[in-house]
């Protein structure tokens, strides 16, 4: 049974299974270039994502460190106030 693809208008296209298989498996020059560019982009994006995660982890660590230092200062001032 042919697959039906609507284009959003009044027309619809019917593909046979043989046509769909041919479309999916045939690699033209532009398809090969696209797949190579897509693989390169995915690799680059994965590397960028790793760098972003490293930066985010460092930022979270610094924020936690600053919060800890701030709380330690408040605690020390509270101890001095109670001691006087």
C-alpha positions as CSV (number, residue, x, y, z in Angstrom):
1,X,0.0,0.0,0.0
2,X,1.5,3.3,-1.0
3,X,2.4,5.9,1.7
4,X,0.5,9.2,1.5
5,X,2.2,12.5,2.2
6,X,0.1,15.6,2.5
7,X,1.7,18.9,1.5
8,X,-0.7,21.0,3.5
9,X,-2.8,21.9,0.5
10,X,-5.3,20.0,-1.6
11,X,-2.7,17.8,-3.2
12,X,-1.3,14.6,-1.8
13,X,1.5,12.4,-3.0
14,X,1.6,8.6,-3.0
15,X,4.9,6.8,-2.8
16,X,5.2,3.1,-3.4
17,X,7.4,1.1,-1.0
18,X,10.0,0.6,-3.8
19,X,10.2,4.4,-4.3
20,X,10.5,5.0,-0.5
21,X,13.3,2.5,-0.3
22,X,15.1,4.0,-3.2
23,X,14.7,7.5,-1.7
24,X,16.1,6.4,1.6
25,X,19.0,4.5,0.4
26,X,20.2,6.5,-2.6
27,X,23.1,8.8,-1.8
28,X,23.7,11.5,-4.2
29,X,26.7,13.9,-4.1
30,X,24.8,16.5,-2.2
31,X,23.5,13.9,0.3
32,X,27.0,12.8,1.0
33,X,28.2,16.3,1.5
34,X,25.2,17.0,3.7
35,X,25.9,13.9,5.8
36,X,29.6,14.8,6.2
37,X,28.7,18.4,7.2
38,X,26.1,17.2,9.6
39,X,28.6,14.8,11.2
40,X,31.2,17.6,11.5
41,X,28.6,19.9,13.1
42,X,27.5,17.2,15.6
43,X,31.1,16.6,16.6
44,X,31.8,20.3,16.9
45,X,28.6,20.8,18.9
46,X,29.4,17.9,21.2
47,X,32.9,19.5,21.9
48,X,31.2,22.9,22.6
49,X,28.7,21.3,24.9
50,X,31.5,19.6,26.9
51,X,33.3,23.0,27.3
52,X,30.0,24.6,28.3
53,X,29.4,21.9,31.0
54,X,33.0,22.4,32.3
55,X,32.4,26.2,32.6
56,X,29.1,25.7,34.3
57,X,30.6,23.3,36.8
58,X,33.4,25.7,37.6
59,X,30.9,28.6,38.0
60,X,28.7,26.5,40.3
61,X,31.8,25.6,42.4
62,X,32.8,29.2,42.7
63,X,29.3,30.3,43.7
64,X,29.2,27.6,46.4
65,X,32.6,28.7,47.6
66,X,31.6,32.3,47.8
67,X,28.4,31.4,49.7
68,X,30.4,29.3,52.2
69,X,32.9,32.1,52.7
70,X,30.0,34.6,53.2
71,X,28.4,32.4,55.8
72,X,31.7,31.8,57.6
73,X,32.2,35.6,57.9
74,X,28.7,36.1,59.2
75,X,29.3,33.3,61.8
76,X,32.6,34.8,62.9
77,X,31.0,38.3,63.3
78,X,28.2,36.7,65.3
79,X,30.7,35.0,67.6
80,X,32.6,38.3,68.1
81,X,29.3,40.1,68.9
82,X,28.3,37.4,71.4
83,X,31.8,37.4,73.0
84,X,31.7,41.2,73.7
